[in-house]
Amino acid sequence: MRHFVIPETFFKLIAEKGKLYSRLWFYWLSESVDDLFEPDFLEKMEKKHPSVSEIKEVYEFGVQLLQQDFKIIEKRGTKNTTKKVVSKQTLKDAAQILEYLNSKAETSFSTKQGANLDLIVSRMQEGYTASDFKYVIDFKVKDWKGSDFQKYLRPMTLFNKAKFENYLNSTINDTKPAANNKFAKLAESVAKAQIILGIHKD
């Protein structure tokens, strides 16, 4: 449940408009506060109380007070546009990852700032490292290059928020050797170490 701290002045201004305003807003704040600022709230209330012809006027008056006078809620259609500041080094690292994809997949995605770099930067801000990206790129290039899936060797597929972690986990799971095969396990560890250290083989 959300919590709102509404100044006493709000209720005084509502009361000045008349009993209908007071009754509706007290009802909404006590019974429907979780849905009060949802886009379809007014539509629901108009269906629930079709006999109240002023319901839209009452609602908009109160919402305007909360938005403009008290800054309790954001105006509809606005979003928090605050973005994390991206350092030059992060952008440089993201561009290098994109260059790595281009070299491995024989693609030519632009390394200038844009949607492709934004995808990589977003994953980096979530804590993924350059090694994680290279690990996924190596795995999916090996898996898809030369097949019908080669067209998906692109940033919007590989670095998508929902898919990237799955690809990273699948590379680990798919390369796991049988429990009794100690030599295969050692080879896997060496291969992963090569990737992490940046000395992986082509």
N, C-alpha and C positions, 0 to 999 in steps of 0.2 A: 504494500500500500504506500502511495506517495504522501508526503506531508507538505502542507502549505502553511506558511505563517502569513495570515492576512490581517492587515492593520484595521483597527477599530473604525477608522475613517471610512473604509470601504462600506461597512454596514450602515453607517450614518448616511452616506450618499445614496445607497440603495433604498434606505427607508424613506428618504425625502421624495423618492419617485412614487411611492405609494405602497399599499399593502400587497398588491400582486407581485411587485418586484421583490419585496422582502420575503414573502412566503415561498416564491419559486427558488430564490437563491439560497435560503436556509434549507430548503428541501434538497436542492442539488448538492450543496456542500456536506449535508449529513448523510445522504443516501447514495449519491452517484459521483463522489469525488474522484474515484479511480477512472471514470470515463468522461469526466467533465470537459476536458480539453482535447478529446479525440475528434478527428475530422467529421465523424458521422453522429456525434452526440446530439446536435440540434435536430437532425433528421429523425433520430429515435424519439426524442421528446415530443416532436410535432405529431408523430404517429401515436404516441402514448396518450397525449392530451390534445386531441384534435379540436376540442371546443375552446381552447385558449388561443384566441387569434393574435394576441400580443406576444406570444412566447418567443418569437424570433427577436423582437425589439428588446424584450427583457434580457435575453441572453447576450445579445450584442452590446448592450449598454454595460453589463457587468464585466464582460470580457475586455471591453475597451478600457475600463477602469483598471483592471488587473494588468493589462499590457502597458498602457501608456503612463498611468499615474504611479503604479506601484511596482512595475517591472517583475510581476510574479511569474508570468509565463511569456514565452516567445510568441511573436506574431506568426500566424499560420503561413506556411510556405517558406519560412526562413530556417536555415540550418546553421549550426555552429560551423563557421568556415575556418576556424583556427587550425592551422596545419603545423606539424612539427617542422622545425627548421632543419633543412638537409644540408649537411656540410659538403664542401667541395670534395673532400676525400671520399665521402660516401658515394657521391655522384661519379667520381673517378673509378671507384671500385665496381660500381654497378655497370659502368661502360666497359670495363675489362671483362666482366662476366658475359656481357652481350657479345663482345668480340670473340670470346671463347666459344660461345654458341655458334657464331658465324663460321669460325674456323673448323669446328667439329661437324656441323650439319651442312656446311657449304651453303650457308644462307647469307643475306646481306642486309640485316636489320640495322637501321640507323642507330648510332650510339649517341646521337644528340638527345638532349633532354626532351622527353615526351612520354607517351603512354607506356612504351616498352621499358624505359628506365624506371618509371614510376612503380611498375609491378615489382621490379627487383628491389628498389629502395624500400617498398612497403614490407617485403619479406625480411629484408635486412633489419628493419626497425623492430620486427617481431623476434629477432635474435638469431636468425639463420646466418651462417657464415659463407664466405666464398667457396669453401670446400664443399659445403652442402650443395650449392648450385652446380659446381663442377661434377659432383658425384651423380646428381640427377641427369645432367646433360650427357655425361658419358654413358650412363645406363640406357637412357631413352634413345640416344643416337644408335647404340648397338642394337636396341630392340626394334626401332622403327625405320632406320635408314634403309632405303632400297625396297620398302614395302608400301602398301597403300596408306600406311599411317605416317609416311614421311612428311606429308603436308602439315602435320601437327607438331613438327619440331619448330615451334614458334613461341615467343615469350608469353602470349596470352593463354596458351595451353599449359606450358611447362611451369610457369611461375604464378599461375592463378592461385589465389588464397586457398580455395577448397581442395585443389589438386596437388599442390606442391608437396605438402606433408605426406600425402598418400604415395606420391612417386618416391619420395625420399625413403619412406618406410618399406616400400616394395623392393627397392634396390637392396636393402639390408636383408629382408626376408628371403628374396629370391636367390641371393648368393650364399645363404647359410648352407654349409655342408652337413652331411649326416653326422650325428653326434659322435660316432665312433671313428670318424675319419680325421685324425689329428693333423695329417699333412695338409688336407684341404683347408682345414681351419687356419693353419699357419699361413697358407698361401693367401687366404682371404684377408688376414690381418696385414700381411705385407702389402697387398694391393691397395687396401684402404689407407695404409700409412703413406704410400707413394702419392696418392691423391691428396691427402691432407698436407703433405710437405711440398706439393706442387711439382713432383718429379715423376708423375704418371707417364706411362708409355703410350704412344699413339697406336 
